[in-house]
Amino acid sequence: MSDRPPTREEVAVSLAVNAASKPFNIAVAVVAFVAVLLLGAPAVVALLVALVLYTAAVGRTMFDGDEAERVTRKHDDGGASEPEQQPDPPTT
C-alpha cells in the first residue's frame, strides 16, 4: 500500500459503494417495491418507485457528513475495519 493520500475519485467510489450497499437503503427499495405491488400497481411501476426511493436513500447516505468521515477514515487506514468499542467494565 502506498503512502499517498487517496484521490477524490477513489474517495467518491468508496462513498458510492458504501452508500449503495447499506442494508437500510436496500431495505427501502425492497419494502417500496413490495408495497407498491400490494397496492395493485404493475411491476414496472413498482420497480420505478423502488428505484427512485433507493436512489434518494443512497444520496442521503452518500452526502451524510458523519458517514463520509467514517468512510474516508476507513479508506485512510487502508481498509481496516473500525475498532469495536469495548463496553465499560462493571464498577464494583
All heavy atoms as an XYZ file, in Angstrom:
672
protein
N       0.842     -1.170      0.000
C       0.000      0.000      0.000
C       0.887      1.232      0.000
O       1.809      1.334      0.788
C      -0.897     -0.032      1.232
C      -1.949      1.008      1.243
S      -3.458      0.186      0.771
C      -4.442      1.480      0.236
N       0.606      2.169     -0.868
C       1.428      3.367     -0.930
C       0.992      4.346      0.159
O      -0.095      4.269      0.712
C       1.325      3.998     -2.312
O       0.038      4.509     -2.502
N       1.897      5.302      0.417
C       1.618      6.287      1.454
C       0.953      7.538      0.899
O       0.756      8.505      1.616
C       2.925      6.679      2.153
C       3.471      5.544      2.983
O       2.662      4.729      3.461
O       4.695      5.468      3.152
N       0.594      7.519     -0.367
C      -0.026      8.693     -0.967
C      -1.469      8.805     -0.488
O      -2.128      7.806     -0.202
C       0.020      8.624     -2.489
C      -0.855      7.529     -3.070
C      -0.931      7.619     -4.580
N      -1.714      6.547     -5.123
C      -3.040      6.456     -5.072
N      -3.741      7.381     -4.482
N      -3.685      5.439     -5.604
N      -1.974     10.026     -0.375
C      -3.378     10.190      0.026
C      -4.303      9.732     -1.102
O      -3.927      9.759     -2.273
C      -3.498     11.699      0.265
C      -2.385     12.318     -0.492
C      -1.283     11.291     -0.562
N      -5.512      9.309     -0.769
C      -6.435      8.860     -1.813
C      -6.875     10.033     -2.684
O      -6.984     11.165     -2.217
C      -7.612      8.290     -1.034
C      -7.536      8.929      0.305
C      -6.082      9.217      0.563
N      -7.118      9.740     -3.947
C      -7.617     10.773     -4.856
C      -9.102     11.004     -4.591
O      -9.771     10.204     -3.935
C      -7.417     10.355     -6.320
O      -8.223      9.193     -6.572
C      -5.961     10.053     -6.632
N      -9.617     12.090     -5.127
C     -11.048     12.378     -4.980
C     -11.889     11.265     -5.592
O     -12.937     10.917     -5.068
C     -11.397     13.698     -5.653
C     -10.945     14.893     -4.897
C     -11.361     16.152     -5.620
N     -10.824     17.308     -4.954
C     -11.562     18.324     -4.549
N     -12.859     18.327     -4.769
N     -11.016     19.348     -3.942
N     -11.425     10.743     -6.719
C     -12.172      9.673     -7.391
C     -12.226      8.419     -6.526
O     -13.263      7.762     -6.436
C     -11.546      9.347     -8.754
C     -11.720     10.433     -9.794
C     -10.718     11.583     -9.649
O      -9.674     11.399     -8.976
O     -10.990     12.668    -10.185
N     -11.118      8.087     -5.871
C     -11.091      6.901     -5.005
C     -12.035      7.075     -3.814
O     -12.756      6.146     -3.443
C      -9.668      6.639     -4.516
C      -8.727      6.175     -5.596
C      -7.283      6.139     -5.150
O      -6.912      6.821     -4.183
O      -6.504      5.403     -5.797
N     -12.032      8.262     -3.242
C     -12.925      8.525     -2.108
C     -14.379      8.508     -2.578
O     -15.254      7.953     -1.907
C     -12.569      9.862     -1.427
C     -13.597     10.223     -0.376
C     -11.177      9.783     -0.813
N     -14.641      9.090     -3.748
C     -16.013      9.114     -4.271
C     -16.524      7.703     -4.536
O     -17.677      7.387     -4.230
C     -16.073      9.949     -5.550
N     -15.671      6.848     -5.082
C     -16.074      5.464     -5.335
C     -16.337      4.751     -4.008
O     -17.326      4.017     -3.870
C     -15.000      4.724     -6.169
C     -15.247      3.223     -6.173
C     -14.969      5.265     -7.581
N     -15.477      4.969     -3.030
C     -15.685      4.355     -1.712
C     -17.002      4.809     -1.089
O     -17.742      4.003     -0.526
C     -14.537      4.704     -0.765
O     -13.334      4.146     -1.205
N     -17.296      6.110     -1.205
C     -18.557      6.622     -0.673
C     -19.755      6.028     -1.400
O     -20.752      5.657     -0.773
C     -18.594      8.147     -0.790
C     -17.719      8.929      0.177
C     -17.668     10.401     -0.222
C     -18.218      8.776      1.592
N     -19.666      5.926     -2.724
C     -20.780      5.389     -3.506
C     -21.017      3.915     -3.199
O     -22.168      3.489     -3.022
C     -20.516      5.590     -4.998
N     -19.955      3.136     -3.127
C     -20.105      1.702     -2.828
C     -20.664      1.520     -1.422
O     -21.546      0.679     -1.198
C     -18.746      0.977     -2.988
C     -18.791     -0.423     -2.416
C     -18.342      0.947     -4.458
N     -20.162      2.308     -0.479
C     -20.668      2.222      0.886
C     -22.157      2.542      0.934
O     -22.933      1.820      1.548
C     -19.884      3.186      1.782
C     -20.440      3.237      3.180
O     -20.392      2.260      3.913
N     -20.992      4.376      3.549
N     -22.551      3.636      0.275
C     -23.955      4.049      0.307
C     -24.856      3.044     -0.393
O     -25.959      2.756      0.065
C     -24.099      5.425     -0.332
N     -24.393      2.502     -1.512
C     -25.217      1.558     -2.277
C     -25.402      0.233     -1.553
O     -26.387     -0.468     -1.794
C     -24.589      1.324     -3.651
N     -24.484     -0.115     -0.670
C     -24.563     -1.420     -0.025
C     -25.088     -1.368      1.407
O     -25.104     -2.394      2.094
C     -23.177     -2.078     -0.034
O     -22.259     -1.292      0.702
N     -25.531     -0.207      1.857
C     -26.090     -0.109      3.208
C     -27.391     -0.907      3.288
O     -28.271     -0.779      2.435
C     -26.392      1.353      3.566
C     -25.186      2.152      3.928
C     -24.713      1.720      5.288
C     -23.581      2.586      5.758
N     -23.018      2.122      6.989
N     -27.531     -1.730      4.309
C     -28.757     -2.525      4.443
C     -30.029     -1.685      4.490
O     -31.051     -2.080      3.929
C     -28.550     -3.274      5.759
C     -27.073     -3.339      5.926
C     -26.538     -2.077      5.328
N     -29.989     -0.530      5.136
C     -31.174      0.327      5.199
C     -31.615      0.732      3.801
O     -32.810      0.706      3.483
C     -30.892      1.575      6.050
C     -32.020      2.577      6.008
C     -33.151      2.385      6.779
C     -31.958      3.684      5.186
C     -34.204      3.292      6.740
C     -32.991      4.599      5.137
C     -34.118      4.407      5.920
N     -30.672      1.132      2.956
C     -31.009      1.588      1.613
C     -31.590      0.458      0.769
O     -32.534      0.665     -0.001
C     -29.786      2.197      0.939
C     -29.278      3.409      1.672
O     -29.999      4.015      2.462
N     -28.041      3.769      1.443
N     -31.048     -0.728      0.917
C     -31.572     -1.885      0.189
C     -32.970     -2.232      0.701
O     -33.874     -2.535     -0.077
C     -30.603     -3.080      0.320
C     -29.277     -2.735     -0.379
C     -31.213     -4.347     -0.260
C     -28.152     -3.690     -0.106
N     -33.162     -2.141      2.014
C     -34.482     -2.421      2.593
C     -35.521     -1.427      2.103
O     -36.675     -1.806      1.849
C     -34.396     -2.405      4.117
N     -35.130     -0.169      1.951
C     -36.054      0.846      1.431
C     -36.559      0.422      0.060
O     -37.763      0.479     -0.228
C     -35.373      2.236      1.364
C     -36.167      3.201      0.505
C     -35.211      2.803      2.759
N     -35.657     -0.021     -0.800
C     -36.047     -0.423     -2.152
C     -36.966     -1.651     -2.134
O     -37.988     -1.683     -2.833
C     -34.804     -0.714     -2.993
N     -36.624     -2.629     -1.323
C     -37.419     -3.859     -1.274
C     -38.807     -3.581     -0.708
O     -39.823     -4.032     -1.268
C     -36.684     -4.944     -0.447
C     -37.582     -6.136     -0.183
C     -35.410     -5.368     -1.153
N     -38.871     -2.828      0.380
C     -40.163     -2.525      1.001
C     -41.025     -1.689      0.051
O     -42.230     -1.941     -0.096
C     -39.963     -1.816      2.358
C     -41.256     -1.224      2.875
C     -39.371     -2.784      3.364
N     -40.422     -0.727     -0.611
C     -41.174      0.103     -1.555
C     -41.712     -0.748     -2.705
O     -42.878     -0.610     -3.103
C     -40.296      1.224     -2.101
N     -40.895     -1.628     -3.231
C     -41.307     -2.486     -4.346
C     -42.505     -3.350     -3.935
O     -43.521     -3.409     -4.639
C     -40.135     -3.359     -4.795
C     -40.465     -4.260     -5.947
C     -40.592     -3.751     -7.226
C     -40.630     -5.623     -5.758
C     -40.892     -4.573     -8.299
C     -40.927     -6.456     -6.820
C     -41.066     -5.932     -8.095
N     -42.396     -3.996     -2.786
C     -43.473     -4.877     -2.314
C     -44.729     -4.070     -2.006
O     -45.845     -4.485     -2.367
C     -42.999     -5.686     -1.089
C     -44.155     -6.431     -0.447
C     -41.894     -6.649     -1.495
N     -44.572     -2.916     -1.372
C     -45.731     -2.110     -1.016
C     -46.491     -1.643     -2.254
O     -47.726     -1.695     -2.293
C     -45.295     -0.899     -0.184
N     -45.764     -1.204     -3.268
C     -46.427     -0.738     -4.492
C     -47.094     -1.911     -5.211
O     -48.197     -1.764     -5.754
C     -45.429      0.012     -5.403
C     -46.058      0.382     -6.727
C     -44.920      1.268     -4.702
N     -46.472     -3.080     -5.183
C     -47.112     -4.259     -5.774
C     -48.394     -4.606     -5.034
O     -49.412     -4.954     -5.652
C     -46.163     -5.459     -5.758
C     -45.080     -5.504     -6.825
C     -44.220     -6.750     -6.624
C     -45.669     -5.489     -8.221
N     -48.365     -4.520     -3.706
C     -49.552     -4.837     -2.914
C     -50.677     -3.835     -3.147
O     -51.845     -4.160     -2.942
C     -49.203     -4.901     -1.425
C     -48.341     -6.094     -1.010
C     -47.965     -5.982      0.465
C     -49.064     -7.408     -1.281
N     -50.320     -2.637     -3.557
C     -51.345     -1.641     -3.883
C     -51.965     -1.894     -5.251
O     -52.893     -1.191     -5.652
C     -50.750     -0.230     -3.833
C     -50.383      0.275     -2.444
C     -49.665      1.610     -2.543
C     -51.627      0.396     -1.576
N     -51.460     -2.884     -5.968
C     -52.046     -3.269     -7.241
C     -51.408     -2.649     -8.467
O     -51.944     -2.771     -9.569
N     -50.297     -2.000     -8.317
C     -49.624     -1.376     -9.466
C     -48.863     -2.438    -10.259
O     -48.469     -3.470     -9.714
C     -48.667     -0.300     -8.991
N     -48.658     -2.196    -11.533
C     -47.852     -3.129    -12.331
C     -46.412     -3.186    -11.808
O     -45.923     -2.255    -11.173
C     -47.877     -2.520    -13.736
C     -48.981     -1.530    -13.736
C     -49.198     -1.108    -12.331
N     -45.741     -4.285    -12.102
C     -44.378     -4.499    -11.612
C     -43.422     -3.414    -12.107
O     -42.512     -3.016    -11.379
C     -43.880     -5.874    -12.039
N     -43.628     -2.927    -13.301
C     -42.742     -1.887    -13.845
C     -42.868     -0.605    -13.014
O     -41.871      0.039    -12.693
C     -43.063     -1.614    -15.332
C     -42.286     -0.430    -15.846
C     -42.804     -2.839    -16.168
N     -44.072     -0.252    -12.656
C     -44.291      0.942    -11.836
C     -43.670      0.739    -10.458
O     -43.008      1.640     -9.915
C     -45.795      1.271    -11.726
C     -46.041      2.389    -10.728
C     -46.356      1.623    -13.086
N     -43.865     -0.443     -9.884
C     -43.289     -0.749     -8.573
C     -41.766     -0.660     -8.627
O     -41.131     -0.132     -7.708
C     -43.728     -2.134     -8.111
N     -41.186     -1.147     -9.698
C     -39.734     -1.097     -9.849
C     -39.246      0.343     -9.972
O     -38.235      0.718     -9.363
C     -39.309     -1.911    -11.073
C     -37.814     -2.081    -11.278
C     -37.198     -2.808    -10.093
C     -37.549     -2.847    -12.561
N     -39.964      1.156    -10.714
C     -39.576      2.561    -10.860
C     -39.673      3.311     -9.533
O     -38.777      4.082     -9.181
C     -40.432      3.244    -11.921
C     -40.142      2.847    -13.366
C     -41.164      3.489    -14.302
C     -38.737      3.244    -13.763
N     -40.733      3.079     -8.785
C     -40.884      3.724     -7.479
C     -39.765      3.270     -6.546
O     -39.138      4.096     -5.857
C     -42.269      3.423     -6.868
C     -42.341      3.868     -5.412
C     -43.358      4.082     -7.693
N     -39.491      1.975     -6.528
C     -38.425      1.448     -5.675
C     -37.071      2.028     -6.071
O     -36.259      2.384     -5.203
C     -38.389     -0.080     -5.755
N     -36.821      2.168     -7.350
C     -35.555      2.719     -7.827
C     -35.401      4.182     -7.428
O     -34.322      4.608     -6.993
C     -35.451      2.568     -9.347
C     -34.144      3.012     -9.978
C     -32.986      2.185     -9.437
C     -34.219      2.874    -11.485
N     -36.472      4.956     -7.533
C     -36.418      6.369     -7.143
C     -36.146      6.490     -5.641
O     -35.291      7.290     -5.211
C     -37.722      7.098     -7.538
C     -37.819      8.455     -6.867
C     -37.808      7.231     -9.050
N     -36.849      5.705     -4.833
C     -36.641      5.774     -3.388
C     -35.263      5.264     -2.987
O     -34.629      5.814     -2.077
C     -37.741      5.006     -2.657
C     -39.122      5.652     -2.740
C     -40.161      4.774     -2.066
C     -39.111      7.037     -2.125
N     -34.780      4.223     -3.662
C     -33.436      3.701     -3.400
C     -32.384      4.767     -3.729
O     -31.448      4.995     -2.957
C     -33.195      2.430     -4.212
C     -31.788      1.905     -4.119
C     -31.334      1.286     -2.951
C     -30.906      2.003     -5.188
C     -30.043      0.793     -2.866
C     -29.621      1.511     -5.108
C     -29.193      0.907     -3.942
O     -27.912      0.420     -3.859
N     -32.558      5.441     -4.859
C     -31.627      6.493     -5.249
C     -31.620      7.624     -4.223
O     -30.556      8.153     -3.868
C     -31.988      7.039     -6.643
O     -31.991      5.946     -7.569
C     -31.010      8.090     -7.101
N     -32.787      7.982     -3.727
C     -32.867      9.025     -2.701
C     -32.175      8.577     -1.412
O     -31.448      9.363     -0.783
C     -34.330      9.369     -2.425
N     -32.367      7.329     -1.018
C     -31.726      6.817      0.193
C     -30.208      6.759      0.037
O     -29.462      7.101      0.961
C     -32.284      5.435      0.547
N     -29.743      6.334     -1.127
C     -28.302      6.293     -1.390
C     -27.731      7.714     -1.364
O     -26.665      7.954     -0.787
C     -28.001      5.588     -2.731
C     -26.564      5.823     -3.169
C     -28.275      4.098     -2.617
N     -28.423      8.649     -1.968
C     -27.969     10.036     -1.947
C     -27.896     10.592     -0.544
O     -26.943     11.299     -0.185
N     -28.897     10.269      0.265
C     -28.904     10.721      1.659
C     -27.683     10.167      2.392
O     -26.998     10.892      3.119
C     -30.184     10.247      2.356
C     -30.252     10.609      3.825
C     -31.318      9.802      4.551
N     -31.116      8.371      4.474
C     -30.322      7.672      5.295
N     -29.654      8.264      6.237
N     -30.216      6.360      5.169
N     -27.384      8.903      2.189
C     -26.236      8.291      2.847
C     -24.927      8.847      2.309
O     -24.006      9.131      3.066
C     -26.262      6.760      2.653
O     -27.481      6.249      3.165
C     -25.105      6.094      3.358
N     -24.853      9.016      0.999
C     -23.602      9.451      0.385
C     -23.216     10.862      0.819
O     -22.037     11.162      0.966
C     -23.732      9.378     -1.133
C     -22.424      9.481     -1.838
S     -22.642      8.949     -3.527
C     -21.080      9.452     -4.192
N     -24.196     11.727      1.037
C     -23.897     13.103      1.402
C     -24.010     13.374      2.897
O     -23.973     14.528      3.325
C     -24.792     14.057      0.599
C     -24.462     14.013     -0.866
C     -25.341     13.448     -1.770
C     -23.269     14.514     -1.332
C     -25.043     13.385     -3.113
C     -22.946     14.460     -2.679
C     -23.833     13.905     -3.575
N     -24.133     12.317      3.688
C     -24.142     12.460      5.138
C     -22.704     12.692      5.603
O     -21.808     11.904      5.314
C     -24.720     11.200      5.776
C     -24.711     11.252      7.293
O     -24.905     12.346      7.852
O     -24.513     10.192      7.915
N     -22.478     13.772      6.314
C     -21.128     14.144      6.730
C     -20.467     13.112      7.629
O     -19.289     12.799      7.466
N     -21.206     12.581      8.601
C     -20.634     11.587      9.511
C     -20.251     10.318      8.764
O     -19.198      9.726      9.012
C     -21.625     11.253     10.630
C     -21.859     12.430     11.562
O     -20.978     13.311     11.632
O     -22.932     12.468     12.194
N     -21.111      9.904      7.855
C     -20.836      8.700      7.070
C     -19.622      8.918      6.166
O     -18.762      8.049      6.035
C     -22.065      8.338      6.230
C     -21.997      6.977      5.618
C     -22.112      5.843      6.614
O     -22.618      6.036      7.720
O     -21.672      4.739      6.273
N     -19.542     10.096      5.549
C     -18.397     10.401      4.680
C     -17.102     10.403      5.478
O     -16.077      9.884      5.018
C     -18.606     11.745      3.997
N     -17.152     10.947      6.683
C     -15.956     10.962      7.530
C     -15.533      9.543      7.897
O     -14.350      9.207      7.883
C     -16.235     11.780      8.788
C     -15.028     11.959      9.676
C     -15.347     12.833     10.878
O     -15.993     13.869     10.695
O     -14.937     12.447     11.986
N     -16.509      8.694      8.233
C     -16.197      7.309      8.600
C     -15.572      6.558      7.431
O     -14.583      5.851      7.587
C     -17.467      6.588      9.076
C     -17.197      5.200      9.638
C     -18.478      4.462      9.936
N     -19.213      4.116      8.740
C     -18.892      3.118      7.912
N     -17.828      2.389      8.147
N     -19.613      2.864      6.862
N     -16.146      6.728      6.238
C     -15.618      6.033      5.053
C     -14.237      6.553      4.703
O     -13.338      5.774      4.381
C     -16.588      6.190      3.857
C     -15.957      5.702      2.576
C     -17.876      5.437      4.138
N     -14.037      7.860      4.796
C     -12.734      8.434      4.489
C     -11.694      7.949      5.488
O     -10.578      7.592      5.105
C     -12.802      9.977      4.506
O     -13.817     10.383      3.587
C     -11.490     10.590      4.109
N     -12.055      7.904      6.752
C     -11.136      7.407      7.783
C     -10.799      5.941      7.535
O      -9.646      5.533      7.633
C     -11.764      7.606      9.167
C     -10.816      7.383     10.299
C     -11.397      7.797     11.653
N     -12.709      7.203     11.903
C     -13.840      7.907     12.033
N     -13.822      9.210     11.911
N     -14.976      7.300     12.276
N     -11.803      5.162      7.169
C     -11.575      3.749      6.872
C     -10.673      3.611      5.649
O      -9.783      2.769      5.616
C     -12.919      3.060      6.627
C     -12.834      1.581      6.403
C     -14.241      1.009      6.260
C     -14.204     -0.461      5.961
N     -15.555     -1.007      5.781
N     -10.878      4.458      4.644
C     -10.061      4.424      3.430
C      -8.627      4.809      3.755
O      -7.678      4.219      3.237
C     -10.656      5.365      2.381
C     -10.135      5.149      1.012
N      -8.936      5.643      0.601
C     -10.636      4.476     -0.045
C      -8.714      5.308     -0.654
N      -9.742      4.595     -1.065
N      -8.441      5.806      4.617
C      -7.102      6.253      5.006
C      -6.360      5.188      5.800
O      -5.138      5.110      5.751
C      -7.172      7.537      5.835
C      -7.568      8.742      4.999
O      -7.481      8.649      3.745
O      -7.974      9.762      5.584
N      -7.099      4.365      6.542
C      -6.487      3.297      7.338
C      -6.170      2.068      6.503
O      -5.794      1.038      7.047
C      -7.399      2.888      8.492
C      -7.550      3.991      9.525
O      -6.697      4.902      9.533
O      -8.514      3.951     10.304
N      -6.350      2.153      5.207
C      -6.036      1.026      4.342
C      -7.115     -0.025      4.301
O      -6.860     -1.175      4.013
N      -8.347      0.360      4.599
C      -9.457     -0.578      4.521
C      -9.667     -1.373      5.788
O     -10.493     -2.265      5.830
N      -8.907     -1.058      6.826
C      -9.096     -1.779      8.081
C     -10.449     -1.415      8.658
O     -10.908     -0.288      8.554
C      -7.994     -1.399      9.072
N     -11.088     -2.387      9.262
C     -12.398     -2.118      9.830
C     -12.236     -1.271     11.087
O     -11.183     -1.225     11.708
C     -13.117     -3.426     10.163
O     -12.359     -4.142     11.107
N     -13.324     -0.613     11.440
C     -13.287      0.243     12.617
C     -13.118     -0.620     13.860
O     -13.685     -1.706     13.969
C     -14.602      1.013     12.747
C     -14.796      2.054     11.702
C     -16.067      2.844     11.939
O     -16.540      2.878     13.097
O     -16.572      3.403     10.971
N     -12.326     -0.129     14.813
C     -12.199     -0.903     16.050
C     -13.523     -0.907     16.794
O     -14.219      0.100     16.834
C     -11.123     -0.145     16.836
C     -11.080      1.218     16.238
C     -11.547      1.079     14.813
N     -13.849     -2.063     17.322
C     -15.099     -2.160     18.068
C     -14.932     -1.472     19.405
O     -13.890     -1.565     20.044
C     -15.464     -3.630     18.290
C     -15.810     -4.350     17.014
C     -16.236     -5.777     17.300
O     -16.671     -6.068     18.428
O     -16.130     -6.592     16.389
N     -15.968     -0.769     19.802
C     -15.906     -0.108     21.103
C     -16.173     -1.134     22.174
O     -17.130     -1.892     22.115
C     -16.934      1.016     21.165
C     -16.613      2.150     20.233
C     -17.616      3.284     20.409
O     -18.570      3.180     21.159
N     -17.371      4.375     19.703
N     -15.294     -1.149     23.157
C     -15.434     -2.084     24.255
C     -16.406     -1.494     25.273
O     -16.375     -0.293     25.546
C     -14.071     -2.322     24.921
C     -13.059     -2.944     23.992
C     -13.462     -4.346     23.573
O     -14.050     -5.095     24.356
N     -13.176     -4.682     22.337
N     -17.275     -2.340     25.830
C     -18.176     -1.821     26.863
C     -17.374     -1.442     28.104
O     -16.291     -1.971     28.356
C     -19.112     -2.994     27.138
C     -18.396     -4.187     26.636
C     -17.466     -3.728     25.556
N     -17.914     -0.486     28.843
C     -17.262     -0.079     30.075
C     -17.247     -1.250     31.050
O     -18.236     -1.986     31.163
C     -17.994      1.100     30.712
C     -17.884      2.352     29.867
O     -16.886      2.484     29.129
O     -18.795      3.191     29.936
N     -16.124     -1.417     31.755
C     -16.088     -2.513     32.727
C     -17.054     -2.225     33.872
O     -17.284     -1.063     34.222
C     -14.634     -2.515     33.232
C     -14.079     -1.189     32.848
C     -14.881     -0.680     31.693
N     -17.624     -3.264     34.434
C     -18.565     -3.049     35.532
C     -17.841     -2.466     36.746
O     -16.697     -2.803     37.036
C     -19.115     -4.442     35.845
C     -18.173     -5.391     35.222
C     -17.455     -4.666     34.125
N     -18.522     -1.572     37.407
C     -17.938     -0.993     38.631
C     -18.433     -1.765     39.826
O     -19.564     -2.219     39.883
C     -18.346      0.493     38.751
O     -19.774      0.575     38.742
C     -17.766      1.323     37.634
N     -17.539     -1.933     40.763
C     -17.925     -2.676     41.982
C     -17.937     -1.797     43.175
O     -17.411     -0.754     43.253
C     -16.949     -3.845     42.245
O     -15.630     -3.323     42.284
C     -17.082     -4.880     41.169
